[in-house]
Amino acid sequence: MSRRVVRQSKFRHVFGQAAKADQAYEDIRVSKVTWDSSFCAVNPKFLAIIVEAGGGGAFIVLPLAKVWQIPDYTPMRNITEPIITLEGHSKRVGILSWHPTARNVLLSAGGDNVIIIWNVGTGEVLLSLDDMHPDVIHSVCWNSNGSLLATTCKDKTLRIIDPRKGQVVAERFAAHEGMRPMRAVFTRQGHIFTTGFTRMSQRELGLWDPNNFEEPVALQEMDTSNGVLLPFYDPDSSIVYLCGKGDSSIRYFEITDEPPFVHYLNTFSSKEPQRGMGFMPKRGLDVSKCEIARFYKLHERKCEPIIMTVPRKSDLFQDDLYPDTPGPEPALEADEWLAGQDAEPVLISLRDGYVPPKHRELRVTKRNILDARPPSGPRRSQSASDAPLSQHTLETLLEEIKALRERVQAQEQRITALENMLCELVDGTD
């Protein structure tokens, strides 16, 4: 009599749980734009959400710390003037993606079927890929060192592109045979994980080796639904989380070198459908609670955190769950990457938890528009008082203003006390 062997994995018991109601962000009008996007981005300090607004393009940024400190000298206000404007697309831009290792390098893709790679610090177009996609681009993903792109397109073709050479190095037509949008992400092994639809409109996932696109490494049918599956991949654990637009669940799989290569782990289910989803970088997780992933689920009028944990009895740091992970510091400058250099991400340890730096300077090798904004209105000569302030000078001035305000408050209190004493003396003489 044969016994069924259970596959060993430390992620077999990953547990998902929605945060308590007081940890959710209420009264947010999430965008109703019909675009298969996550509508949300998150890092260890801030949460950004695309919101409903006339003309589009509006978003809200919220601090993740629930205790807010409002400085005396910095009024809370809407930002209507951009620091820099990047102009190059002829139609709406639907995809933005930062380079994983090069400073200030941003990719954008729009409805004009063009991919543009920018140096945000100087406002320059580094590369423009305008003849590779005959139809709307559905997704773009960098590989781990930013040397290659994986793109999916309405023409049903999965492409691997070397952006600096301007060449398609590999492609696969109809990786998924359905007409609905397809998504693709690189895995840490260099494979491509895809989601799409079959010819019969069943949702499907696939794993591909870009060196041999003839046959998939794995291909699995899932269910019948119209919602596009958005993949969120964690290279540290090699777990991919699938969040369907309009679904009320998150399914997650572990990708390994053992057949069937894509192993189903579990499903987190809730009652309400999701409009979009944000995925926290690993450095923003709570390692003391064995948290391995955190999502920010967008409802119609709120944003709800969802926490994924691996139950452990020990309170010690779990080395096997938290290998060194990519940090926020770039490994290359924009010009170095454009010249052909590649570098793996700069890794950080999470053993003591990650503390975001208070101030991070934006450095570029060329003149930086972000440090020298042109004055609005009629052009005039620049005097010494018009020169941009350094960060140190600005902080010094703010501290002096704060000290002066404290001194004024102390003097006001003293004056009030003296007035009260004077009134008492007058009443006594009467």
DOVOVO-937275 format. One record per residue (C-alpha): y, z, x; residue in three letters. Coordinates in steps of 0.001 Angstrom, whole numbers. Each point is the difference from the previous one (the first is absolute). Example, Ala and Ser with C-alpha at 12.3 -4.5 7.8 and 13.67 -1.06 7.14 Angstrom:
BEGIN
<node py="-4500" pz="7800" px="12300" drenkol="Ala"/>
<node py="3440" pz="-660" px="1370" drenkol="Ser"/>
END
This chain:
BEGIN
<node py="0" pz="0" px="0" drenkol="Met"/>
<node py="3280" pz="-1116" px="1559" drenkol="Ser"/>
<node py="3035" pz="2248" px="118" drenkol="Arg"/>
<node py="3517" pz="-1281" px="-482" drenkol="Arg"/>
<node py="2086" pz="592" px="3096" drenkol="Val"/>
<node py="3579" pz="1092" px="-712" drenkol="Val"/>
<node py="2547" pz="-1545" px="2323" drenkol="Arg"/>
<node py="1688" pz="2590" px="2192" drenkol="Gln"/>
<node py="3797" pz="40" px="-114" drenkol="Ser"/>
<node py="2597" pz="2759" px="271" drenkol="Lys"/>
<node py="1964" pz="-1797" px="-2715" drenkol="Phe"/>
<node py="-2723" pz="49" px="-2673" drenkol="Arg"/>
<node py="1686" pz="2909" px="-1760" drenkol="His"/>
<node py="3646" pz="-1046" px="151" drenkol="Val"/>
<node py="1674" pz="1705" px="-2954" drenkol="Phe"/>
<node py="3094" pz="-1277" px="-1789" drenkol="Gly"/>
<node py="2361" pz="2189" px="-1979" drenkol="Gln"/>
<node py="3367" pz="-578" px="-1644" drenkol="Ala"/>
<node py="2801" pz="2336" px="1036" drenkol="Ala"/>
<node py="1295" pz="2603" px="-2433" drenkol="Lys"/>
<node py="2672" pz="-1011" px="-2473" drenkol="Ala"/>
<node py="2742" pz="1801" px="1929" drenkol="Asp"/>
<node py="-761" pz="-2182" px="3042" drenkol="Gln"/>
<node py="557" pz="-3275" px="-1894" drenkol="Ala"/>
<node py="3282" pz="-1948" px="-22" drenkol="Tyr"/>
<node py="1219" pz="-347" px="-3592" drenkol="Glu"/>
<node py="2433" pz="-2323" px="-1802" drenkol="Asp"/>
<node py="-369" pz="-3016" px="2290" drenkol="Ile"/>
<node py="301" pz="-3394" px="-1666" drenkol="Arg"/>
<node py="-2575" pz="-1982" px="1964" drenkol="Val"/>
<node py="662" pz="-3737" px="200" drenkol="Ser"/>
<node py="-1591" pz="-2232" px="-2632" drenkol="Lys"/>
<node py="137" pz="-3110" px="2175" drenkol="Val"/>
<node py="-3171" pz="-2082" px="-345" drenkol="Thr"/>
<node py="-825" pz="-77" px="3696" drenkol="Trp"/>
<node py="-3345" pz="1179" px="1377" drenkol="Asp"/>
<node py="1534" pz="2515" px="2387" drenkol="Ser"/>
<node py="-443" pz="3712" px="614" drenkol="Ser"/>
<node py="3710" pz="655" px="-910" drenkol="Phe"/>
<node py="-97" pz="3058" px="2251" drenkol="Cys"/>
<node py="231" pz="922" px="3683" drenkol="Ala"/>
<node py="-325" pz="3413" px="1603" drenkol="Val"/>
<node py="233" pz="1675" px="3408" drenkol="Asn"/>
<node py="-177" pz="3683" px="1030" drenkol="Pro"/>
<node py="3647" pz="582" px="-996" drenkol="Lys"/>
<node py="900" pz="-2292" px="-2912" drenkol="Phe"/>
<node py="-1371" pz="-1726" px="-3096" drenkol="Leu"/>
<node py="1489" pz="-3363" px="-1057" drenkol="Ala"/>
<node py="-615" pz="-1536" px="-3425" drenkol="Ile"/>
<node py="1122" pz="-3331" px="-1479" drenkol="Ile"/>
<node py="1821" pz="834" px="-3240" drenkol="Val"/>
<node py="1117" pz="-1931" px="-3063" drenkol="Glu"/>
<node py="3482" pz="-1479" px="311" drenkol="Ala"/>
<node py="1912" pz="-3040" px="-1138" drenkol="Gly"/>
<node py="-340" pz="-2746" px="2593" drenkol="Gly"/>
<node py="-2827" pz="1769" px="1856" drenkol="Gly"/>
<node py="-33" pz="1272" px="3552" drenkol="Gly"/>
<node py="769" pz="3648" px="-840" drenkol="Ala"/>
<node py="-2024" pz="2858" px="1449" drenkol="Phe"/>
<node py="141" pz="3779" px="169" drenkol="Ile"/>
<node py="-728" pz="2089" px="3098" drenkol="Val"/>
<node py="-1124" pz="3617" px="-448" drenkol="Leu"/>
<node py="-610" pz="2660" px="2651" drenkol="Pro"/>
<node py="-3576" pz="1291" px="-78" drenkol="Leu"/>
<node py="1109" pz="3597" px="666" drenkol="Ala"/>
<node py="372" pz="1640" px="-3435" drenkol="Lys"/>
<node py="2712" pz="2374" px="1220" drenkol="Val"/>
<node py="3164" pz="-2069" px="382" drenkol="Trp"/>
<node py="2923" pz="1084" px="2167" drenkol="Gln"/>
<node py="3221" pz="-1739" px="-939" drenkol="Ile"/>
<node py="2427" pz="160" px="2969" drenkol="Pro"/>
<node py="3630" pz="900" px="-726" drenkol="Asp"/>
<node py="1316" pz="-2994" px="1894" drenkol="Tyr"/>
<node py="-2354" pz="-2724" px="-1274" drenkol="Thr"/>
<node py="443" pz="-930" px="-3671" drenkol="Pro"/>
<node py="-3036" pz="-1419" px="-1814" drenkol="Met"/>
<node py="897" pz="-3552" px="-1016" drenkol="Arg"/>
<node py="-1440" pz="-3368" px="-811" drenkol="Asn"/>
<node py="-184" pz="-2397" px="2938" drenkol="Ile"/>
<node py="1399" pz="-3362" px="-1015" drenkol="Thr"/>
<node py="910" pz="-1410" px="3417" drenkol="Glu"/>
<node py="-2967" pz="-1044" px="2197" drenkol="Pro"/>
<node py="124" pz="730" px="3717" drenkol="Ile"/>
<node py="-1244" pz="-3511" px="643" drenkol="Ile"/>
<node py="-883" pz="-3004" px="-2140" drenkol="Thr"/>
<node py="-2800" pz="-2361" px="1018" drenkol="Leu"/>
<node py="554" pz="-3437" px="-1478" drenkol="Glu"/>
<node py="-2529" pz="-2785" px="365" drenkol="Gly"/>
<node py="-2171" pz="-318" px="-3116" drenkol="His"/>
<node py="943" pz="-2370" px="-2796" drenkol="Ser"/>
<node py="-1958" pz="1915" px="-2674" drenkol="Lys"/>
<node py="-883" pz="3575" px="-850" drenkol="Arg"/>
<node py="-1642" pz="2052" px="2746" drenkol="Val"/>
<node py="-3135" pz="1845" px="-1137" drenkol="Gly"/>
<node py="-1635" pz="1161" px="3251" drenkol="Ile"/>
<node py="1377" pz="2142" px="2840" drenkol="Leu"/>
<node py="-2081" pz="1310" px="2894" drenkol="Ser"/>
<node py="1051" pz="1729" px="3232" drenkol="Trp"/>
<node py="-1655" pz="-1013" px="3248" drenkol="His"/>
<node py="-2519" pz="2719" px="985" drenkol="Pro"/>
<node py="1105" pz="349" px="3642" drenkol="Thr"/>
<node py="3305" pz="-1834" px="674" drenkol="Ala"/>
<node py="3381" pz="1604" px="-645" drenkol="Arg"/>
<node py="2135" pz="-1336" px="-2879" drenkol="Asn"/>
<node py="-2275" pz="-2996" px="-711" drenkol="Val"/>
<node py="-279" pz="-645" px="-3739" drenkol="Leu"/>
<node py="-1953" pz="-2692" px="-1856" drenkol="Leu"/>
<node py="1122" pz="-1373" px="-3347" drenkol="Ser"/>
<node py="-1649" pz="-2509" px="-2328" drenkol="Ala"/>
<node py="1497" pz="-1478" px="-3133" drenkol="Gly"/>
<node py="-503" pz="-2331" px="-2894" drenkol="Gly"/>
<node py="1130" pz="-2872" px="2228" drenkol="Asp"/>
<node py="-3435" pz="146" px="1756" drenkol="Asn"/>
<node py="1687" pz="936" px="3296" drenkol="Val"/>
<node py="-737" pz="2896" px="2359" drenkol="Ile"/>
<node py="2936" pz="1179" px="2118" drenkol="Ile"/>
<node py="-267" pz="2553" px="2814" drenkol="Ile"/>
<node py="3274" pz="1785" px="777" drenkol="Trp"/>
<node py="1519" pz="2256" px="2607" drenkol="Asn"/>
<node py="1676" pz="2411" px="-2416" drenkol="Val"/>
<node py="2099" pz="1595" px="2740" drenkol="Gly"/>
<node py="1795" pz="-3246" px="800" drenkol="Thr"/>
<node py="-418" pz="-1863" px="-3294" drenkol="Gly"/>
<node py="-1642" pz="-2926" px="1803" drenkol="Glu"/>
<node py="-2864" pz="-2148" px="-1228" drenkol="Val"/>
<node py="-2703" pz="238" px="2641" drenkol="Leu"/>
<node py="-2490" pz="-2349" px="-1650" drenkol="Leu"/>
<node py="-178" pz="-2082" px="-3173" drenkol="Ser"/>
<node py="-3384" pz="-1207" px="-1298" drenkol="Leu"/>
<node py="1038" pz="-2531" px="-2619" drenkol="Asp"/>
<node py="-2743" pz="-2616" px="8" drenkol="Asp"/>
<node py="-3246" pz="1968" px="-269" drenkol="Met"/>
<node py="-190" pz="931" px="-3683" drenkol="His"/>
<node py="276" pz="-2702" px="-2674" drenkol="Pro"/>
<node py="315" pz="2552" px="-2808" drenkol="Asp"/>
<node py="1024" pz="3596" px="-749" drenkol="Val"/>
<node py="-1104" pz="2576" px="2602" drenkol="Ile"/>
<node py="-1866" pz="2901" px="-1603" drenkol="His"/>
<node py="-448" pz="2341" px="2981" drenkol="Ser"/>
<node py="675" pz="317" px="3730" drenkol="Val"/>
<node py="-1543" pz="2541" px="2399" drenkol="Cys"/>
<node py="418" pz="607" px="3754" drenkol="Trp"/>
<node py="-2976" pz="850" px="2180" drenkol="Asn"/>
<node py="58" pz="3258" px="1969" drenkol="Ser"/>
<node py="2139" pz="-1262" px="2919" drenkol="Asn"/>
<node py="2054" pz="-2514" px="-1951" drenkol="Gly"/>
<node py="-1310" pz="-3106" px="1735" drenkol="Ser"/>
<node py="-1466" pz="-1608" px="-3140" drenkol="Leu"/>
<node py="707" pz="-256" px="-3717" drenkol="Leu"/>
<node py="-2429" pz="-260" px="-2902" drenkol="Ala"/>
<node py="1514" pz="-1735" px="-3032" drenkol="Thr"/>
<node py="-1197" pz="-947" px="-3469" drenkol="Thr"/>
<node py="1588" pz="-2709" px="-2098" drenkol="Cys"/>
<node py="-83" pz="-1432" px="-3499" drenkol="Lys"/>
<node py="-1874" pz="-2996" px="1437" drenkol="Asp"/>
<node py="-3035" pz="2375" px="282" drenkol="Lys"/>
<node py="-35" pz="-166" px="3822" drenkol="Thr"/>
<node py="-337" pz="2976" px="2339" drenkol="Leu"/>
<node py="1797" pz="-720" px="3288" drenkol="Arg"/>
<node py="96" pz="1699" px="3403" drenkol="Ile"/>
<node py="3290" pz="-897" px="1698" drenkol="Ile"/>
<node py="1329" pz="455" px="3518" drenkol="Asp"/>
<node py="3708" pz="334" px="-882" drenkol="Pro"/>
<node py="1363" pz="-481" px="3523" drenkol="Arg"/>
<node py="-1930" pz="-3239" px="486" drenkol="Lys"/>
<node py="655" pz="-1075" px="-3572" drenkol="Gly"/>
<node py="-3677" pz="-882" px="-442" drenkol="Gln"/>
<node py="-2717" pz="673" px="-2555" drenkol="Val"/>
<node py="-2870" pz="1158" px="2216" drenkol="Val"/>
<node py="-2565" pz="310" px="-2814" drenkol="Ala"/>
<node py="-122" pz="-518" px="-3748" drenkol="Glu"/>
<node py="-2385" pz="299" px="-2901" drenkol="Arg"/>
<node py="466" pz="-1852" px="-3288" drenkol="Phe"/>
<node py="-1050" pz="1840" px="-3167" drenkol="Ala"/>
<node py="-1010" pz="3272" px="1615" drenkol="Ala"/>
<node py="10" pz="1018" px="-3666" drenkol="His"/>
<node py="-430" pz="-2867" px="-2453" drenkol="Glu"/>
<node py="2174" pz="1359" px="-2820" drenkol="Gly"/>
<node py="3592" pz="-1095" px="-589" drenkol="Met"/>
<node py="1477" pz="3501" px="-133" drenkol="Arg"/>
<node py="1839" pz="1363" px="3090" drenkol="Pro"/>
<node py="-1966" pz="1025" px="3079" drenkol="Met"/>
<node py="802" pz="2738" px="2537" drenkol="Arg"/>
<node py="-1059" pz="399" px="3648" drenkol="Ala"/>
<node py="264" pz="2717" px="2675" drenkol="Val"/>
<node py="-1243" pz="261" px="3586" drenkol="Phe"/>
<node py="-2584" pz="2663" px="839" drenkol="Thr"/>
<node py="-163" pz="1868" px="3301" drenkol="Arg"/>
<node py="-3028" pz="-2116" px="1016" drenkol="Gln"/>
<node py="2090" pz="-3162" px="-377" drenkol="Gly"/>
<node py="-1680" pz="-1045" px="-3247" drenkol="His"/>
<node py="1914" pz="-987" px="-3139" drenkol="Ile"/>
<node py="-486" pz="1964" px="-3212" drenkol="Phe"/>
<node py="956" pz="-1930" px="-3146" drenkol="Thr"/>
<node py="269" pz="548" px="-3737" drenkol="Thr"/>
<node py="86" pz="-2742" px="-2604" drenkol="Gly"/>
<node py="-1748" pz="-1447" px="-3027" drenkol="Phe"/>
<node py="-3116" pz="-2044" px="-684" drenkol="Thr"/>
<node py="46" pz="-3219" px="-1969" drenkol="Arg"/>
<node py="-977" pz="2069" px="-3056" drenkol="Met"/>
<node py="3021" pz="2320" px="517" drenkol="Ser"/>
<node py="-2025" pz="2908" px="1341" drenkol="Gln"/>
<node py="1730" pz="2029" px="2678" drenkol="Arg"/>
<node py="-1609" pz="-335" px="3402" drenkol="Glu"/>
<node py="304" pz="1408" px="3528" drenkol="Leu"/>
<node py="-995" pz="-1692" px="3246" drenkol="Gly"/>
<node py="-266" pz="648" px="3725" drenkol="Leu"/>
<node py="448" pz="-2910" px="2414" drenkol="Trp"/>
<node py="-325" pz="-676" px="3701" drenkol="Asp"/>
<node py="2917" pz="-2274" px="990" drenkol="Pro"/>
<node py="-2124" pz="-1444" px="2818" drenkol="Asn"/>
<node py="-2486" pz="-1266" px="-2617" drenkol="Asn"/>
<node py="1544" pz="-664" px="-3386" drenkol="Phe"/>
<node py="-2988" pz="-2001" px="-1258" drenkol="Glu"/>
<node py="-1779" pz="2970" px="-1596" drenkol="Glu"/>
<node py="1376" pz="3403" px="-994" drenkol="Pro"/>
<node py="-1195" pz="3128" px="1743" drenkol="Val"/>
<node py="-86" pz="1605" px="-3452" drenkol="Ala"/>
<node py="895" pz="-1134" px="-3522" drenkol="Leu"/>
<node py="-216" pz="2313" px="-3028" drenkol="Gln"/>
<node py="876" pz="-529" px="-3645" drenkol="Glu"/>
<node py="1667" pz="2983" px="-1640" drenkol="Met"/>
<node py="1141" pz="-252" px="-3625" drenkol="Asp"/>
<node py="1894" pz="-2162" px="-2470" drenkol="Thr"/>
<node py="3714" pz="735" px="-113" drenkol="Ser"/>
<node py="3269" pz="-1889" px="414" drenkol="Asn"/>
<node py="1592" pz="2529" px="2355" drenkol="Gly"/>
<node py="397" pz="-1096" px="3624" drenkol="Val"/>
<node py="-1757" pz="2386" px="2406" drenkol="Leu"/>
<node py="2421" pz="1311" px="2651" drenkol="Leu"/>
<node py="-1899" pz="1098" px="3152" drenkol="Pro"/>
<node py="1293" pz="2942" px="2063" drenkol="Phe"/>
<node py="-1907" pz="236" px="3279" drenkol="Tyr"/>
<node py="-209" pz="3033" px="2287" drenkol="Asp"/>
<node py="-1108" pz="-1114" px="3487" drenkol="Pro"/>
<node py="-663" pz="3583" px="1166" drenkol="Asp"/>
<node py="-2765" pz="545" px="-2565" drenkol="Ser"/>
<node py="-704" pz="-3681" px="-767" drenkol="Ser"/>
<node py="325" pz="804" px="-3704" drenkol="Ile"/>
<node py="1587" pz="-2540" px="-2329" drenkol="Val"/>
<node py="1476" pz="1184" px="-3293" drenkol="Tyr"/>
<node py="256" pz="-2494" px="-2871" drenkol="Leu"/>
<node py="2741" pz="546" px="-2569" drenkol="Cys"/>
<node py="58" pz="-2459" px="-2865" drenkol="Gly"/>
<node py="3275" pz="-815" px="-1737" drenkol="Lys"/>
<node py="-356" pz="1454" px="-3492" drenkol="Gly"/>
<node py="-3112" pz="1988" px="923" drenkol="Asp"/>
<node py="-249" pz="3771" px="-358" drenkol="Ser"/>
<node py="-2323" pz="421" px="2991" drenkol="Ser"/>
<node py="-163" pz="-287" px="3787" drenkol="Ile"/>
<node py="-3304" pz="-1163" px="1490" drenkol="Arg"/>
<node py="-721" pz="487" px="3662" drenkol="Tyr"/>
<node py="-2488" pz="-1501" px="2430" drenkol="Phe"/>
<node py="-992" pz="621" px="3607" drenkol="Glu"/>
<node py="-295" pz="-3021" px="2294" drenkol="Ile"/>
<node py="-2667" pz="328" px="2723" drenkol="Thr"/>
<node py="-2167" pz="-2145" px="2276" drenkol="Asp"/>
<node py="-3101" pz="732" px="-2120" drenkol="Glu"/>
<node py="-1099" pz="-2140" px="-2964" drenkol="Pro"/>
<node py="1303" pz="-402" px="-2631" drenkol="Pro"/>
<node py="3103" pz="611" px="2186" drenkol="Phe"/>
<node py="2249" pz="1000" px="-2936" drenkol="Val"/>
<node py="-1352" pz="3268" px="-1438" drenkol="His"/>
<node py="1226" pz="1405" px="-3297" drenkol="Tyr"/>
<node py="1066" pz="3650" px="297" drenkol="Leu"/>
<node py="1525" pz="1176" px="-3253" drenkol="Asn"/>
<node py="2618" pz="-542" px="-2708" drenkol="Thr"/>
<node py="3024" pz="2080" px="-873" drenkol="Phe"/>
<node py="780" pz="-350" px="-3710" drenkol="Ser"/>
<node py="2945" pz="1092" px="-2098" drenkol="Ser"/>
<node py="1198" pz="-642" px="-3544" drenkol="Lys"/>
<node py="3132" pz="-2067" px="536" drenkol="Glu"/>
<node py="186" pz="-3496" px="1561" drenkol="Pro"/>
<node py="1869" pz="-580" px="3248" drenkol="Gln"/>
<node py="3010" pz="-2302" px="312" drenkol="Arg"/>
<node py="-56" pz="130" px="3790" drenkol="Gly"/>
<node py="-1101" pz="2127" px="2938" drenkol="Met"/>
<node py="1378" pz="1376" px="3260" drenkol="Gly"/>
<node py="-2209" pz="940" px="2977" drenkol="Phe"/>
<node py="1039" pz="2748" px="2413" drenkol="Met"/>
<node py="-509" pz="-658" px="3748" drenkol="Pro"/>
<node py="-2566" pz="2309" px="1571" drenkol="Lys"/>
<node py="2661" pz="1977" px="1920" drenkol="Arg"/>
<node py="1478" pz="1178" px="-3316" drenkol="Gly"/>
<node py="-3177" pz="1732" px="-1240" drenkol="Leu"/>
<node py="-793" pz="3715" px="-114" drenkol="Asp"/>
<node py="-2764" pz="440" px="2604" drenkol="Val"/>
<node py="-408" pz="3701" px="-891" drenkol="Ser"/>
<node py="-1391" pz="-1066" px="-3390" drenkol="Lys"/>
<node py="-2237" pz="-2778" px="1409" drenkol="Cys"/>
<node py="2130" pz="-2574" px="-1794" drenkol="Glu"/>
<node py="-1022" pz="-3507" px="1097" drenkol="Ile"/>
<node py="2134" pz="-2082" px="-2390" drenkol="Ala"/>
<node py="2888" pz="450" px="-2405" drenkol="Arg"/>
<node py="1154" pz="-2454" px="-2633" drenkol="Phe"/>
<node py="3158" pz="-91" px="-2089" drenkol="Tyr"/>
<node py="-975" pz="-1399" px="-3384" drenkol="Lys"/>
<node py="2748" pz="-1659" px="-2019" drenkol="Leu"/>
<node py="-28" pz="529" px="-3751" drenkol="His"/>
<node py="2502" pz="-1505" px="-2397" drenkol="Glu"/>
<node py="2467" pz="2873" px="459" drenkol="Arg"/>
<node py="-1297" pz="2131" px="2861" drenkol="Lys"/>
<node py="-1713" pz="83" px="3395" drenkol="Cys"/>
<node py="-3091" pz="2187" px="480" drenkol="Glu"/>
<node py="-1545" pz="968" px="3367" drenkol="Pro"/>
<node py="-3798" pz="-316" px="269" drenkol="Ile"/>
<node py="-1702" pz="1815" px="2872" drenkol="Ile"/>
<node py="-3340" pz="-972" px="1587" drenkol="Met"/>
<node py="-1807" pz="2726" px="1943" drenkol="Thr"/>
<node py="-3310" pz="554" px="1780" drenkol="Val"/>
<node py="-1306" pz="3480" px="-923" drenkol="Pro"/>
<node py="-563" pz="2145" px="3096" drenkol="Arg"/>
<node py="-712" pz="3732" px="237" drenkol="Lys"/>
<node py="1629" pz="508" px="3383" drenkol="Ser"/>
<node py="3757" pz="522" px="406" drenkol="Asp"/>
<node py="-55" pz="-1518" px="3490" drenkol="Leu"/>
<node py="1437" pz="-3418" px="827" drenkol="Phe"/>
<node py="-2577" pz="-2678" px="-888" drenkol="Gln"/>
<node py="-109" pz="-2334" px="3007" drenkol="Asp"/>
<node py="-2414" pz="-2412" px="-1665" drenkol="Asp"/>
<node py="2353" pz="-536" px="-2955" drenkol="Leu"/>
<node py="3166" pz="-388" px="2052" drenkol="Tyr"/>
<node py="-266" pz="-2178" px="3101" drenkol="Pro"/>
<node py="3274" pz="-842" px="1728" drenkol="Asp"/>
<node py="1962" pz="-2197" px="-2390" drenkol="Thr"/>
<node py="2925" pz="-2455" px="312" drenkol="Pro"/>
<node py="3350" pz="1774" px="211" drenkol="Gly"/>
<node py="3516" pz="-1215" px="-827" drenkol="Pro"/>
<node py="1025" pz="-1005" px="3533" drenkol="Glu"/>
<node py="-223" pz="-3722" px="872" drenkol="Pro"/>
<node py="-2019" pz="-1243" px="2951" drenkol="Ala"/>
<node py="2127" pz="-3121" px="572" drenkol="Leu"/>
<node py="3509" pz="-1307" px="-421" drenkol="Glu"/>
<node py="546" pz="-2984" px="-2261" drenkol="Ala"/>
<node py="738" pz="-2364" px="2907" drenkol="Asp"/>
<node py="-3127" pz="1110" px="1857" drenkol="Glu"/>
<node py="-2186" pz="-775" px="-3005" drenkol="Trp"/>
<node py="1702" pz="-3353" px="-557" drenkol="Leu"/>
<node py="-605" pz="-875" px="3683" drenkol="Ala"/>
<node py="-3756" pz="408" px="-507" drenkol="Gly"/>
<node py="-732" pz="3638" px="841" drenkol="Gln"/>
<node py="-2433" pz="2022" px="-2125" drenkol="Asp"/>
<node py="-566" pz="3743" px="-62" drenkol="Ala"/>
<node py="-2089" pz="2356" px="-2076" drenkol="Glu"/>
<node py="1819" pz="2645" px="-2085" drenkol="Pro"/>
<node py="1224" pz="3168" px="1721" drenkol="Val"/>
<node py="-2375" pz="2718" px="-1215" drenkol="Leu"/>
<node py="807" pz="3621" px="-832" drenkol="Ile"/>
<node py="-2175" pz="3051" px="-610" drenkol="Ser"/>
<node py="24" pz="1786" px="-3354" drenkol="Leu"/>
<node py="-1527" pz="3208" px="1357" drenkol="Arg"/>
<node py="3208" pz="1982" px="-514" drenkol="Asp"/>
<node py="1209" pz="-2102" px="-2895" drenkol="Gly"/>
<node py="2621" pz="-2722" px="230" drenkol="Tyr"/>
<node py="3684" pz="993" px="-58" drenkol="Val"/>
<node py="2356" pz="-2967" px="-566" drenkol="Pro"/>
<node py="2914" pz="-91" px="2467" drenkol="Pro"/>
<node py="3397" pz="894" px="-1446" drenkol="Lys"/>
<node py="1731" pz="-3042" px="1476" drenkol="His"/>
<node py="-1511" pz="-3238" px="1244" drenkol="Arg"/>
<node py="2304" pz="-2402" px="1778" drenkol="Glu"/>
<node py="-228" pz="-3690" px="-772" drenkol="Leu"/>
<node py="-167" pz="-1789" px="3355" drenkol="Arg"/>
<node py="-117" pz="-3727" px="646" drenkol="Val"/>
<node py="278" pz="-2115" px="3101" drenkol="Thr"/>
<node py="2825" pz="-2117" px="-1417" drenkol="Lys"/>
<node py="3233" pz="894" px="-1752" drenkol="Arg"/>
<node py="-893" pz="2114" px="-3013" drenkol="Asn"/>
<node py="1763" pz="-834" px="-3253" drenkol="Ile"/>
<node py="-1069" pz="3352" px="-1405" drenkol="Leu"/>
<node py="2185" pz="1773" px="2592" drenkol="Asp"/>
<node py="3079" pz="-2185" px="-503" drenkol="Ala"/>
<node py="697" pz="-965" px="-3603" drenkol="Arg"/>
<node py="2941" pz="-2400" px="-537" drenkol="Pro"/>
<node py="2914" pz="1530" px="-1967" drenkol="Pro"/>
<node py="316" pz="-1019" px="-3634" drenkol="Ser"/>
<node py="3192" pz="-1668" px="-1225" drenkol="Gly"/>
<node py="2523" pz="-1933" px="2122" drenkol="Pro"/>
<node py="-801" pz="-146" px="3698" drenkol="Arg"/>
<node py="2176" pz="2264" px="2148" drenkol="Arg"/>
<node py="64" pz="1096" px="3599" drenkol="Ser"/>
<node py="-2159" pz="2969" px="885" drenkol="Gln"/>
<node py="1739" pz="3123" px="1202" drenkol="Ser"/>
<node py="-1568" pz="3022" px="1606" drenkol="Ala"/>
<node py="-255" pz="1698" px="-3401" drenkol="Ser"/>
<node py="-1999" pz="-2991" px="-1330" drenkol="Asp"/>
<node py="-2702" pz="208" px="2678" drenkol="Ala"/>
<node py="-3458" pz="990" px="-1291" drenkol="Pro"/>
<node py="-881" pz="3656" px="552" drenkol="Leu"/>
<node py="-3071" pz="966" px="1964" drenkol="Ser"/>
<node py="-2618" pz="2191" px="-1624" drenkol="Gln"/>
<node py="951" pz="2929" px="2247" drenkol="His"/>
<node py="3714" pz="-328" px="-784" drenkol="Thr"/>
<node py="-700" pz="-227" px="-3734" drenkol="Leu"/>
<node py="-2181" pz="3098" px="59" drenkol="Glu"/>
<node py="2679" pz="1895" px="1962" drenkol="Thr"/>
<node py="2685" pz="-942" px="-2534" drenkol="Leu"/>
<node py="-2203" pz="1019" px="-2905" drenkol="Leu"/>
<node py="-689" pz="3377" px="1619" drenkol="Glu"/>
<node py="3755" pz="528" px="546" drenkol="Glu"/>
<node py="729" pz="-871" px="-3624" drenkol="Ile"/>
<node py="-2667" pz="2444" px="-1144" drenkol="Lys"/>
<node py="1450" pz="2767" px="2211" drenkol="Ala"/>
<node py="3531" pz="-658" px="-1333" drenkol="Leu"/>
<node py="-1224" pz="184" px="-3595" drenkol="Arg"/>
<node py="-1734" pz="3289" px="689" drenkol="Glu"/>
<node py="3211" pz="1320" px="1559" drenkol="Arg"/>
<node py="2044" pz="-1105" px="-3015" drenkol="Val"/>
<node py="-2445" pz="1733" px="-2359" drenkol="Gln"/>
<node py="211" pz="3194" px="2064" drenkol="Ala"/>
<node py="3820" pz="-116" px="-101" drenkol="Gln"/>
<node py="-49" pz="-576" px="-3770" drenkol="Glu"/>
<node py="-2206" pz="3065" px="-431" drenkol="Gln"/>
<node py="2376" pz="2045" px="2170" drenkol="Arg"/>
<node py="3037" pz="-1179" px="-1993" drenkol="Ile"/>
<node py="-1749" pz="901" px="-3258" drenkol="Thr"/>
<node py="-791" pz="3489" px="1334" drenkol="Ala"/>
<node py="3629" pz="512" px="1093" drenkol="Leu"/>
<node py="1298" pz="-1139" px="-3387" drenkol="Glu"/>
<node py="-2303" pz="2472" px="-1723" drenkol="Asn"/>
<node py="1251" pz="2817" px="2264" drenkol="Met"/>
<node py="3610" pz="-970" px="-742" drenkol="Leu"/>
<node py="-662" pz="64" px="-3743" drenkol="Cys"/>
<node py="-1533" pz="3472" px="291" drenkol="Glu"/>
<node py="3050" pz="1272" px="1935" drenkol="Leu"/>
<node py="2392" pz="-1457" px="-2579" drenkol="Val"/>
<node py="-1958" pz="1588" px="-2843" drenkol="Asp"/>
<node py="67" pz="3332" px="1857" drenkol="Gly"/>
<node py="3791" pz="-17" px="384" drenkol="Thr"/>
<node py="408" pz="-752" px="-3684" drenkol="Asp"/>
END
